[in-house]
Amino acid sequence: MLRWNRWAVVRATIETMASKGKPSPRSAVSPLSDEQVKRLAARHTLVDSTQYYPTGPRTPNQPEIDAQNPKATKRLLGGVSIVFRASCKTKAWGLEQVPETGPFITAASHITMFDVFVPMMSLFHMGRRPRYMAKAEMAKWPLIGKWFQLVGMQPVQRHSGKAKQIEETSIDILTSGRPLTVWPEGTVTRDPKKWVMSIKEGVGYIALESSRRLGHQVPLYPAVTWGAASINHWWPWPRKNVVMCYDHALDYSDLLADMDSWGEEPPAEAVNELMWRVLKRMNTVLEEIRGEQFPAEGYWDYRSMSRKPWPEAGGPFPAEK
């Protein structure tokens, strides 16, 4: 098998990629209707994730909580919860699957800047304290930037050519027993209809390599949120519906079957295959939440800023022309 010079490809991609386009406006999509929320409630048990332990009694991971600036975390969590209750009606299903102990990965959708708080708030209320990979610019935001760092933010210097360093930090978090949250698109989706767009291969590499080092499959949960794209943040009333699905763990045990023979890093084919599984699953869940069909033309590719057909299983994202 040909040697895959992965880091050279990643560095070239990051160093040449600039932020492209702007997120589509609120008018591009319809708000999540009360009728659709009722349909979801008929199929799933929807809970209020702005409250502690919304799925029932749990044992919080106290050592993890105590190790992550508990006072600052409690204040930030309280503030975020108040903002969400005032500006939207937040519901979720699947949170009972969140492990009480041990490492796991949450791959979250990034439809708007507002909805990145939903999985963070929800997991904190379930008694876990994941570290989360977020763009370094957030650390410089007035007032709350410092809080972000206190409560587990791992700054990511985008377009810095430090892909290997970022992924090694992520793997270290998981192998130390901590959970990790990532937004695999790397930025707010540029899909005009706000579906999950092409994702970075890092999520596949992190999951496979951390599983290899630990000797077992690290749980990987897609977390998909919808509804916040319709919120007017200057005047958010009447409150909009926001729903998150914390999906079942994605099974990729077949990709780990020969991990003892990988050599220095997971093979490109396995990384690509897991990347596509994550992307497809996230959009499948988003279809259910929205009650709409995913575009027949395919996914939105960030590299070319156009819609692309799904490739064959395991194939790489098409290169920009």
LINHUDA-V214968 format. One record per backbone hydrogen bond with DSSP energy under -0.5 kcal/mol. CO is the residue of the C=O (numbers start at 0). NH is the residue of the N-H. If there is no record, write none. Layout:
BEGIN
[[CO & NH] [CO & NH]]
END
This chain:
BEGIN
[[2 & 4] [3 & 5] [4 & 8] [5 & 9] [6 & 10] [7 & 11] [8 & 12] [9 & 13] [10 & 14] [11 & 15] [12 & 16] [15 & 17] [24 & 27] [25 & 28] [30 & 32] [31 & 240] [32 & 36] [33 & 37] [34 & 38] [35 & 39] [36 & 40] [37 & 41] [38 & 42] [39 & 42] [39 & 43] [43 & 45] [46 & 48] [46 & 91] [47 & 50] [50 & 53] [52 & 55] [57 & 59] [59 & 61] [60 & 64] [61 & 65] [62 & 66] [64 & 67] [68 & 72] [69 & 73] [70 & 74] [71 & 75] [72 & 76] [73 & 77] [74 & 78] [75 & 79] [76 & 80] [77 & 81] [78 & 82] [79 & 83] [80 & 84] [81 & 85] [82 & 86] [83 & 87] [86 & 239] [87 & 89] [88 & 241] [90 & 243] [91 & 46] [92 & 245] [93 & 96] [94 & 97] [102 & 218] [103 & 179] [104 & 106] [104 & 220] [105 & 107] [105 & 181] [106 & 222] [109 & 188] [112 & 115] [113 & 116] [114 & 117] [114 & 118] [115 & 119] [116 & 120] [117 & 121] [118 & 122] [119 & 123] [120 & 124] [121 & 125] [122 & 127] [123 & 126] [124 & 52] [126 & 60] [130 & 180] [131 & 133] [131 & 153] [133 & 155] [134 & 137] [135 & 138] [136 & 139] [137 & 140] [140 & 144] [141 & 143] [142 & 146] [143 & 147] [144 & 148] [145 & 149] [146 & 150] [147 & 152] [148 & 151] [151 & 131] [152 & 154] [153 & 133] [154 & 156] [155 & 135] [155 & 157] [156 & 159] [161 & 165] [162 & 166] [163 & 167] [164 & 168] [165 & 169] [166 & 170] [167 & 171] [168 & 172] [169 & 173] [170 & 174] [171 & 175] [172 & 177] [173 & 176] [178 & 130] [179 & 105] [180 & 132] [181 & 107] [181 & 183] [182 & 185] [183 & 199] [190 & 193] [199 & 202] [200 & 203] [200 & 204] [201 & 205] [202 & 206] [203 & 207] [204 & 208] [205 & 209] [206 & 210] [207 & 211] [208 & 212] [209 & 213] [210 & 214] [210 & 215] [218 & 104] [219 & 221] [219 & 249] [220 & 106] [221 & 246] [222 & 108] [223 & 244] [225 & 242] [226 & 229] [227 & 230] [230 & 232] [239 & 88] [241 & 90] [242 & 225] [243 & 92] [243 & 245] [244 & 223] [244 & 246] [247 & 221] [249 & 251] [251 & 254] [252 & 255] [253 & 256] [255 & 258] [257 & 260] [258 & 261] [261 & 264] [266 & 270] [267 & 271] [268 & 272] [269 & 273] [270 & 274] [271 & 275] [272 & 276] [273 & 277] [274 & 278] [275 & 279] [276 & 280] [277 & 281] [278 & 282] [279 & 283] [280 & 284] [281 & 285] [282 & 286] [283 & 287] [284 & 288] [285 & 289] [286 & 290] [286 & 291] [294 & 297] [298 & 300] [298 & 307] [299 & 197] [299 & 301] [300 & 304] [300 & 305] [305 & 300] [307 & 298] [311 & 314]]
END
